[in-house]
Amino acid sequence: MTYQTEFPDYDPATLPDIPAGWTDTSWHNNTAPSFQTPDDRFSVWIDYLDPQLRECQGGPRFLVHGLAPEGHFTTDEALLETDDWSECCNSSNAPEPPACPRRPLPRRSPLDLPGLRS
């Protein structure tokens, strides 16, 4: 499965650069394409560029969820909701930060939450 087969109406030109090693975990029954970080600790959902096409119109484009070792979300709520892609792929406070060709976030990253550290 890829976001292109699961979301054929999603314009590939609007997808941000996905860091090397991230796995496309998109599934057609979900609301948007999703990718898992190489360390299997985070799932990043990438909604449509046009806010009117999003599941929650006007909602944030990017959602980051923590993943438990069993593969399910660590909480019902997203750890991060943003329209800034660099915030999603620069989780400098994650135990093993995902590689991304952008500057790291400050130490006060929203991903530095209790229960995520090994």
DSSP file (Angstrom, degrees, kcal/mol; ACC not computed):
  #  RESIDUE AA STRUCTURE BP1 BP2  ACC     N-H-->O    O-->H-N    N-H-->O    O-->H-N    TCO  KAPPA ALPHA  PHI   PSI    X-CA   Y-CA   Z-CA
    1    1 A M              0   0    0      0, 0.0     2,-0.3     0, 0.0    25,-0.1   0.000 360.0 360.0 360.0 142.0    0.0    0.0    0.0
    2    2 A T     >  -     0   0    0     23,-0.1     4,-2.7     1,-0.1     3,-0.4  -0.936 360.0-107.2-138.0 163.2    1.1    3.5   -0.7
    3    3 A Y  H  > S+     0   0    0     -2,-0.3     4,-2.5     1,-0.2     7,-0.3   0.839 119.4  58.9 -60.4 -29.8   -0.5    6.9   -0.3
    4    4 A Q  H  4 S+     0   0    0      2,-0.2    -1,-0.2     1,-0.2     6,-0.1   0.864 112.5  36.8 -69.5 -35.9   -0.9    7.0   -4.1
    5    5 A T  H  4 S+     0   0    0     -3,-0.4    -2,-0.2     1,-0.1    -1,-0.2   0.840 122.8  43.7 -82.2 -34.3   -2.9    3.8   -4.2
    6    6 A E  H  < S+     0   0    0     -4,-2.7    -2,-0.2     1,-0.3    -3,-0.2   0.783 128.1  27.6 -81.6 -28.1   -4.8    4.5   -1.0
    7    7 A F    ><  +     0   0    0     -4,-2.5     3,-2.3    -5,-0.3    -1,-0.3  -0.609  67.9 169.3-131.8  71.3   -5.5    8.2   -1.8
    8    8 A P  T 3  S+     0   0    0      0, 0.0    -1,-0.1     0, 0.0    -4,-0.1   0.706  77.8  56.6 -62.1 -19.9   -5.6    8.5   -5.6
    9    9 A D  T 3  S+     0   0    0     -3,-0.1     2,-0.5     2,-0.1    -5,-0.1   0.483  80.4 107.2 -88.9  -1.7   -7.0   12.0   -5.4
   10   10 A Y  S <  S-     0   0    0     -3,-2.3    -3,-0.1    -7,-0.3     5,-0.1  -0.668  74.9-128.5 -79.1 121.4   -4.0   13.2   -3.2
   11   11 A D    >   -     0   0    0     -2,-0.5     3,-2.1     1,-0.2     4,-0.4  -0.590  10.7-153.1 -73.5 113.2   -1.8   15.4   -5.4
   12   12 A P  G >  S+     0   0    0      0, 0.0     3,-1.1     0, 0.0    -1,-0.2   0.774  92.1  67.4 -59.1 -26.0    1.8   14.1   -5.0
   13   13 A A  G 3  S+     0   0    0      1,-0.2    -2,-0.1    -3,-0.0    -3,-0.0   0.709  98.9  52.1 -67.5 -18.0    3.2   17.6   -5.8
   14   14 A T  G <  S+     0   0    0     -3,-2.1    -1,-0.2     2,-0.1    -3,-0.0   0.503  84.1 103.8 -96.2  -4.7    1.7   18.8   -2.5
   15   15 A L  S <  S-     0   0    0     -3,-1.1     3,-0.1    -4,-0.4    33,-0.0  -0.626  74.1-124.9 -76.4 130.1    3.3   16.1   -0.4
   16   16 A P        -     0   0    0      0, 0.0     2,-0.4     0, 0.0    -1,-0.1  -0.226  42.6 -75.8 -67.2 165.9    6.3   17.4    1.6
   17   17 A D        -     0   0    0      1,-0.1     0, 0.0    84,-0.0     0, 0.0  -0.495  49.7-142.5 -64.2 119.3    9.7   15.7    1.2
   18   18 A I        -     0   0    0     -2,-0.4     3,-0.1    -3,-0.1    -1,-0.1  -0.743  22.0-113.9 -86.8 126.9    9.5   12.5    3.3
   19   19 A P    >   -     0   0    0      0, 0.0     3,-1.7     0, 0.0    81,-0.1  -0.217  38.6 -91.6 -59.6 148.6   12.7   11.7    5.1
   20   20 A A  T 3  S+     0   0    0      1,-0.2    79,-0.2     3,-0.0     3,-0.1  -0.316 111.3  28.4 -57.9 139.4   14.7    8.6    4.0
   21   21 A G  T 3  S+     0   0    0      1,-0.3    -1,-0.2    -3,-0.1     2,-0.2   0.210  84.5 127.7  93.2 -15.2   13.7    5.6    6.0
   22   22 A W    <   -     0   0    0     -3,-1.7     2,-0.4    77,-0.1    -1,-0.3  -0.548  54.4-134.2 -74.9 142.1   10.1    6.6    6.8
   23   23 A T  E     -A   36   0A   0     13,-2.5    13,-2.7    -2,-0.2     2,-0.7  -0.837   9.7-125.9-103.1 130.9    7.6    4.0    5.9
   24   24 A D  E     +A   35   0A   0     -2,-0.4    11,-0.3    11,-0.2    -1,-0.0  -0.651  34.0 169.6 -73.3 115.0    4.4    4.8    4.0
   25   25 A T        +     0   0    0      9,-2.4    10,-0.2    -2,-0.7    -1,-0.1   0.053  20.3 149.5-114.4  21.8    1.6    3.3    6.2
   26   26 A S        -     0   0    0      8,-0.6     2,-0.3   -25,-0.1   -21,-0.1  -0.237  21.6-176.0 -61.4 143.3   -1.3    4.9    4.4
   27   27 A W    >   -     0   0    0      5,-0.4     3,-2.3   -21,-0.1     5,-0.2  -0.992  31.2-127.5-143.8 135.3   -4.6    3.0    4.3
   28   28 A H  T 3  S+     0   0    0     -2,-0.3    -1,-0.1     1,-0.3    -2,-0.0   0.694 105.9  60.6 -60.8 -22.8   -7.8    4.1    2.5
   29   29 A N  T 3  S+     0   0    0      3,-0.0    -1,-0.3     2,-0.0     2,-0.1   0.560  92.3  84.3 -82.3  -6.9  -10.0    3.9    5.5
   30   30 A N  S <  S-     0   0    0     -3,-2.3     4,-0.0     1,-0.1    -4,-0.0  -0.390  88.9-116.6 -85.8 172.1   -7.9    6.5    7.3
   31   31 A T  S    S+     0   0    0      1,-0.1    24,-0.2    -2,-0.1    -1,-0.1   0.673  87.3   1.6 -85.2 -17.2   -8.5   10.2    6.8
   32   32 A A  S    S-     0   0    0     -5,-0.2    -5,-0.4    15,-0.1    15,-0.2  -0.981  89.0 -73.2-161.0 162.3   -5.1   11.0    5.3
   33   33 A P        -     0   0    0      0, 0.0    13,-2.7     0, 0.0     2,-0.3  -0.300  51.0-163.5 -58.9 149.6   -1.8    9.5    4.1
   34   34 A S  E     - B   0  45A   0     11,-0.2    -9,-2.4    -4,-0.0    -8,-0.6  -0.979  12.4-163.3-140.9 153.6    0.5    8.5    7.0
   35   35 A F  E     -AB  24  44A   0      9,-2.4     9,-3.4    -2,-0.3     2,-0.4  -0.987  12.6-140.4-137.1 143.7    4.1    7.6    7.5
   36   36 A Q  E     -AB  23  43A   0    -13,-2.7   -13,-2.5    -2,-0.3     7,-0.2  -0.872  23.7-118.5-108.0 137.9    6.0    5.9   10.3
   37   37 A T    >   -     0   0    0      5,-2.3     3,-2.2    -2,-0.4     5,-0.1  -0.319  30.0-108.2 -70.7 157.0    9.4    6.9   11.5
   38   38 A P  T 3  S+     0   0    0      0, 0.0    -1,-0.1     0, 0.0   -17,-0.1   0.768 119.2  55.3 -59.6 -26.9   12.3    4.5   11.2
   39   39 A D  T 3  S-     0   0    0     57,-0.2    -2,-0.1     3,-0.0   -17,-0.0   0.431 106.9-127.3 -87.0   2.9   12.4    3.9   15.0
   40   40 A D  S <  S+     0   0    0     -3,-2.2    31,-0.1     2,-0.2     3,-0.1   0.721  80.9 110.6  61.5  24.1    8.7    2.9   14.9
   41   41 A R  S    S+     0   0    0      1,-0.2    26,-2.9    55,-0.1     2,-0.4   0.633  71.0  40.9-101.6 -16.7    7.9    5.4   17.7
   42   42 A F  E     - C   0  66A   0     24,-0.3    -5,-2.3    -5,-0.1     2,-0.5  -0.984  55.8-157.8-137.9 144.7    5.9    8.0   15.7
   43   43 A S  E     -BC  36  65A   0     22,-2.7    22,-2.9    -2,-0.4     2,-0.5  -0.988  15.8-160.0-116.8 127.7    3.2    8.0   13.0
   44   44 A V  E     -BC  35  64A   0     -9,-3.4    -9,-2.4    -2,-0.5     2,-0.4  -0.941   2.1-158.6-114.5 121.6    2.9   11.3   11.0
   45   45 A W  E     -BC  34  63A   0     18,-3.0    18,-2.0    -2,-0.5     2,-0.6  -0.834   1.4-160.4-101.6 135.3   -0.3   12.0    9.2
   46   46 A I  E     - C   0  62A   0    -13,-2.7    16,-0.2    -2,-0.4     3,-0.1  -0.913  10.2-166.2-121.9 103.3   -0.3   14.4    6.3
   47   47 A D        -     0   0    0     14,-3.4   -15,-0.1    -2,-0.6     7,-0.1  -0.189  39.3 -64.0 -81.4 177.5   -3.6   15.9    5.3
   48   48 A Y        -     0   0    0      2,-0.1    -1,-0.2     1,-0.1     6,-0.1  -0.237  36.6-128.8 -63.6 148.2   -4.4   17.7    2.1
   49   49 A L  S    S+     0   0    0    -38,-0.1    -1,-0.1    -3,-0.1    -2,-0.1   0.900  96.6  74.1 -62.5 -42.3   -2.7   21.1    1.4
   50   50 A D  S >  S-     0   0    0      1,-0.2     3,-2.1     2,-0.0     4,-0.5  -0.648  77.8-149.1 -75.7 114.3   -6.1   22.7    0.7
   51   51 A P  G >  S+     0   0    0      0, 0.0     7,-1.3     0, 0.0     3,-0.8   0.768  94.7  63.4 -56.9 -25.8   -7.8   23.1    4.2
   52   52 A Q  G 3  S+     0   0    0      1,-0.2     5,-0.1     5,-0.2    -2,-0.0   0.703 100.3  52.5 -72.6 -18.3  -11.2   22.7    2.6
   53   53 A L  G <  S+     0   0    0     -3,-2.1    -1,-0.2     3,-0.1    -5,-0.1   0.526  88.0 106.5 -92.2  -7.4  -10.3   19.1    1.6
   54   54 A R  S <  S-     0   0    0     -3,-0.8     3,-0.3    -4,-0.5   -22,-0.1  -0.315  82.3-116.4 -74.5 155.4   -9.3   18.0    5.1
   55   55 A E  S    S+     0   0    0      1,-0.3     2,-0.8   -24,-0.2    -1,-0.1   0.919 117.6  37.3 -54.5 -46.3  -11.3   15.7    7.3
   56   56 A C  S >  S-     0   0    0      4,-0.2     3,-3.2     0, 0.0    -1,-0.3  -0.878 103.1-130.2-106.6  96.6  -11.6   18.6    9.7
   57   57 A Q  T 3  S+     0   0    0     -2,-0.8    -5,-0.2    -3,-0.3    -2,-0.1  -0.206  91.0  10.3 -53.9 128.1  -12.0   21.6    7.4
   58   58 A G  T 3  S+     0   0    0     -7,-1.3    -1,-0.3     1,-0.2    -6,-0.1   0.402 101.1 130.5  82.3  -2.4   -9.5   24.3    8.5
   59   59 A G    <   -     0   0    0     -3,-3.2    -1,-0.2    -8,-0.3    -5,-0.1  -0.160  69.7 -68.3 -74.7 175.7   -7.8   21.9   10.9
   60   60 A P        -     0   0    0      0, 0.0    23,-0.2     0, 0.0    -4,-0.2  -0.295  35.0-139.9 -66.7 150.5   -4.0   21.3   11.0
   61   61 A R  S    S+     0   0    0     21,-0.3   -14,-3.4     1,-0.1     2,-0.4   0.848  83.1  48.6 -78.4 -35.8   -2.3   19.6    8.1
   62   62 A F  E     -CD  46  82A   0     20,-2.9    20,-2.3   -16,-0.2     2,-0.4  -0.899  59.9-176.9-117.0 135.6    0.1   17.5   10.0
   63   63 A L  E     -CD  45  81A   0    -18,-2.0   -18,-3.0    -2,-0.4     2,-0.5  -0.990   8.7-159.7-126.9 136.9   -0.6   15.3   13.0
   64   64 A V  E     -CD  44  80A   0     16,-2.4    15,-2.7    -2,-0.4    16,-1.4  -0.976  10.4-173.9-118.2 125.0    2.1   13.3   15.0
   65   65 A H  E     -C   43   0A   0    -22,-2.9   -22,-2.7    -2,-0.5     2,-0.2  -0.927  23.1-124.9-115.2 141.3    1.0   10.3   17.1
   66   66 A G  E     -C   42   0A   0     -2,-0.4     8,-2.1   -24,-0.2     2,-0.4  -0.591  25.3-143.6 -77.9 146.5    3.2    8.4   19.4
   67   67 A L  B     -E   73   0B   0    -26,-2.9     6,-0.2     6,-0.3     5,-0.1  -0.943   2.4-140.2-116.1 134.1    3.3    4.6   18.8
   68   68 A A    >   -     0   0    0      4,-3.2     3,-2.5    -2,-0.4     6,-0.0  -0.440  37.7-100.1 -78.6 161.9    3.5    1.9   21.5
   69   69 A P  T 3  S+     0   0    0      0, 0.0    -1,-0.1     0, 0.0    -2,-0.0   0.794 125.2  59.6 -54.7 -28.1    5.7   -1.1   20.8
   70   70 A E  T 3  S-     0   0    0      2,-0.1     3,-0.1     1,-0.0    -3,-0.0   0.584 120.9-109.4 -77.8  -9.2    2.6   -3.1   19.8
   71   71 A G  S <  S+     0   0    0     -3,-2.5     2,-0.2     1,-0.4     3,-0.1   0.328  79.2 117.6 101.3  -7.4    1.9   -0.5   17.1
   72   72 A H  S    S-     0   0    0      1,-0.1    -4,-3.2    -5,-0.1    -1,-0.4  -0.517  75.2 -84.3 -90.5 163.7   -1.1    1.3   18.5
   73   73 A F  B     -E   67   0B   0     -6,-0.2    -6,-0.3    -2,-0.2    -1,-0.1  -0.324  27.6-138.8 -63.7 145.3   -1.2    5.0   19.4
   74   74 A T  S    S+     0   0    0     -8,-2.1     2,-0.3     1,-0.1    -1,-0.1   0.754  86.3  14.4 -77.3 -24.5    0.1    5.9   22.9
   75   75 A T  S    S-     0   0    0     -9,-0.4    -1,-0.1     2,-0.2     4,-0.1  -0.945  73.6-120.1-142.5 162.7   -2.8    8.4   23.4
   76   76 A D  S    S+     0   0    0     -2,-0.3     2,-0.3     2,-0.1    -1,-0.1   0.798  97.4  66.8 -72.4 -28.3   -6.1    9.2   21.8
   77   77 A E  S    S-     0   0    0      1,-0.1    -2,-0.2    -3,-0.0    -3,-0.1  -0.647  94.6-104.0 -94.9 149.9   -4.9   12.7   21.1
   78   78 A A        -     0   0    0     -2,-0.3   -13,-0.2     1,-0.1     3,-0.1  -0.404  18.6-139.5 -65.7 146.8   -2.2   13.7   18.7
   79   79 A L  S    S+     0   0    0    -15,-2.7     2,-0.3     1,-0.3   -14,-0.2   0.781  89.5  18.4 -75.3 -28.5    1.1   14.7   20.3
   80   80 A L  E     -D   64   0A   0    -16,-1.4   -16,-2.4    31,-0.1     2,-0.4  -0.989  59.7-175.2-147.2 133.1    1.5   17.5   17.8
   81   81 A E  E     +D   63   0A   0     -2,-0.3     2,-0.3   -18,-0.2   -18,-0.2  -0.995  32.0 138.3-126.9 122.6   -0.9   19.2   15.5
   82   82 A T  E     -D   62   0A   0    -20,-2.3   -20,-2.9    -2,-0.4   -21,-0.3  -0.972  56.8-139.0-157.0 164.6    0.7   21.8   13.2
   83   83 A D  S    S+     0   0    0     -2,-0.3     2,-0.7   -22,-0.2   -20,-0.1   0.292  83.2  93.9-106.5   3.7    0.8   23.3    9.7
   84   84 A D    >>  -     0   0    0      1,-0.2     3,-1.2   -22,-0.1     4,-0.8  -0.863  58.8-163.7-103.9 107.0    4.6   23.4    9.9
   85   85 A W  H >> S+     0   0    0     -2,-0.7     4,-1.6     1,-0.3     3,-1.1   0.852  86.4  63.7 -57.2 -38.2    6.3   20.3    8.3
   86   86 A S  H 3> S+     0   0    0      1,-0.3     4,-0.5     2,-0.2    -1,-0.3   0.802  96.8  58.2 -62.0 -27.4    9.6   21.0   10.0
   87   87 A E  H <4 S+     0   0    0     -3,-1.2     3,-0.3     1,-0.2    -1,-0.3   0.831 105.9  50.7 -68.2 -30.6    8.0   20.6   13.4
   88   88 A C  H << S+     0   0    0     -3,-1.1     3,-0.3    -4,-0.8    -2,-0.2   0.881 115.4  37.3 -75.0 -39.1    6.9   17.0   12.4
   89   89 A C  H  < S+     0   0    0     -4,-1.6    -1,-0.2     1,-0.2    13,-0.2   0.300 108.1  64.2-102.6  11.7   10.2   15.7   11.2
   90   90 A N     <  +     0   0    0     -4,-0.5     2,-2.3    -3,-0.3    15,-1.2  -0.328  53.8 157.0-126.5  51.6   12.6   17.4   13.7
   91   91 A S    >   +     0   0    0     -3,-0.3     3,-1.8     1,-0.2    -4,-0.1  -0.498  11.0 173.3 -78.4  78.4   11.5   15.8   17.0
   92   92 A S  T 3  S+     0   0    0     -2,-2.3    -1,-0.2     1,-0.3    15,-0.1   0.668  72.3  56.3 -65.6 -17.2   14.9   16.5   18.6
   93   93 A N  T 3  S+     0   0    0     13,-0.1    -1,-0.3    -3,-0.1    -2,-0.1   0.473  79.0 109.4 -95.5  -1.6   13.6   15.4   22.0
   94   94 A A  S <  S-     0   0    0     -3,-1.8    23,-0.1     1,-0.1    18,-0.1  -0.452  83.9-114.7 -67.5 147.9   12.5   11.9   20.8
   95   95 A P  S    S+     0   0    0      0, 0.0    -1,-0.1     0, 0.0    22,-0.1   0.874 112.5  19.4 -53.8 -39.5   14.9    9.2   22.2
   96   96 A E  S    S-     0   0    0     -5,-0.0   -57,-0.2   -57,-0.0   -55,-0.1  -0.798  94.4-142.9-129.0  88.9   16.1    8.5   18.7
   97   97 A P        -     0   0    0      0, 0.0    -5,-0.1     0, 0.0     2,-0.1  -0.216  20.1-112.9 -59.0 137.0   15.2   11.5   16.6
   98   98 A P        -     0   0    0      0, 0.0     2,-0.2     0, 0.0    -7,-0.1  -0.406  34.5-107.0 -66.5 144.2   14.1   10.7   13.0
   99   99 A A        +     0   0    0    -79,-0.2   -77,-0.1    -2,-0.1    -9,-0.0  -0.528  50.3 160.7 -72.7 135.5   16.5   11.8   10.3
  100  100 A C        -     0   0    0     -2,-0.2     2,-2.0     2,-0.2   -82,-0.1  -0.964  47.4-120.9-156.1 139.3   15.2   14.8    8.4
  101  101 A P  S    S+     0   0    0      0, 0.0     2,-0.3     0, 0.0   -11,-0.1  -0.231  83.8  85.5 -80.2  52.7   17.0   17.4    6.2
  102  102 A R  S    S-     0   0    0     -2,-2.0    -2,-0.2   -13,-0.2     0, 0.0  -0.923  87.8 -78.5-143.3 168.4   15.9   20.3    8.4
  103  103 A R        -     0   0    0     -2,-0.3     2,-0.1     1,-0.1    -1,-0.0  -0.337  53.3-105.7 -67.0 148.7   17.0   22.2   11.5
  104  104 A P        -     0   0    0      0, 0.0   -13,-0.1     0, 0.0    -1,-0.1  -0.397  34.0-111.4 -72.8 153.5   16.3   20.6   14.9
  105  105 A L        -     0   0    0    -15,-1.2     4,-0.1     1,-0.1   -18,-0.0  -0.398  41.6 -88.8 -75.9 160.1   13.5   22.0   17.0
  106  106 A P    >   -     0   0    0      0, 0.0     3,-0.9     0, 0.0   -14,-0.1  -0.217  46.8 -97.3 -61.3 163.6   14.4   23.8   20.3
  107  107 A R  T 3  S+     0   0    0      1,-0.3    -2,-0.1   -15,-0.1     5,-0.0   0.641 118.2  74.4 -59.9 -15.3   14.6   21.5   23.4
  108  108 A R  T 3   +     0   0    0      3,-0.0    -1,-0.3     2,-0.0     4,-0.0   0.012  69.3 157.6 -89.5  30.1   11.0   22.5   24.3
  109  109 A S    X   -     0   0    0     -3,-0.9     3,-1.8     1,-0.1   -18,-0.0  -0.211  51.3-126.9 -54.9 140.3    9.6   20.3   21.5
  110  110 A P  T 3  S+     0   0    0      0, 0.0    -1,-0.1     0, 0.0   -19,-0.0   0.656 106.8  68.9 -63.2 -14.3    5.9   19.3   22.0
  111  111 A L  T 3  S+     0   0    0      1,-0.2     2,-1.9     2,-0.0    -2,-0.1   0.521  71.0  95.2 -83.3  -3.5    7.1   15.6   21.5
  112  112 A D    <   +     0   0    0     -3,-1.8    -1,-0.2   -18,-0.1   -18,-0.1  -0.520  58.5 146.5 -86.4  71.6    8.9   15.7   24.8
  113  113 A L    >   -     0   0    0     -2,-1.9     3,-1.6     1,-0.1     4,-0.3  -0.804  55.9 -94.2-110.6 148.8    6.1   14.2   26.8
  114  114 A P  T 3  S+     0   0    0      0, 0.0    -1,-0.1     0, 0.0    -2,-0.0  -0.262 108.8  32.1 -55.5 145.1    6.2   11.8   29.8
  115  115 A G  T 3  S+     0   0    0      2,-0.1     0, 0.0     1,-0.0     0, 0.0   0.283  97.2  85.9  91.1 -10.2    6.0    8.1   28.8
  116  116 A L    <   +     0   0    0     -3,-1.6     2,-0.2    -5,-0.1   -49,-0.1   0.642  67.4  91.0 -96.1 -15.8    7.8    8.5   25.5
  117  117 A R              0   0    0     -4,-0.3    -2,-0.1     1,-0.1   -23,-0.1  -0.551 360.0 360.0 -80.4 144.1   11.3    8.1   26.8
  118  118 A S              0   0    0     -2,-0.2    -1,-0.1     0, 0.0    -2,-0.0   0.488 360.0 360.0 -72.2 360.0   12.8    4.7   27.0
